[in-house]
Amino acid sequence: MTLDAIAREFLLQMQACVRTVDYERLRPLFAEGVVAFGTFAQVVVGRDRLEQEQWRNVWPTIQNFTFKLDDLHCLGTSEAICVVVPWTSLGRSPDGAPFDRPGRATLMLSPSGDRYVATHSHFSLAPRS
């Protein structure tokens, strides 16, 4: 399987979990000792902290989370894949109006048993033009 195919499989599984706000289903796709940061989480170590400090602060507030797989870039080898990919989602302003929330992600995927898991993730909003 190519690096792109491995990354796409992972990203589509993650995308489905974010869209359905399914933390339990996503947990096994992240290493227990994952090192991550994002919009809410500074630098956190551990899947539990990532879920509490990042995922639970974002996922319930957005809709239509979608990785832009046509713009996917993969670097590395099958032992350590660096995934760089933009994403889109919709947020809601305080008055309920939807707004676009484009962003970008970097993940490090490593083999673990019969799957790949994220050992690092960084999700952030795209800079405004």
Secondary structure, 3 states (H helix, E strand, C coil): CCHHHHHHHHHHHHHHHHHHCCHHHHHHHEEEEEEEECCCCCCEECHHHHHHHHHHHHHHHCEEEEECHHHCEEEEECCEEEEEEEEEEEEECCCCCEEECCEEEEEEEEEECCEEEEEEEEEEECCCC
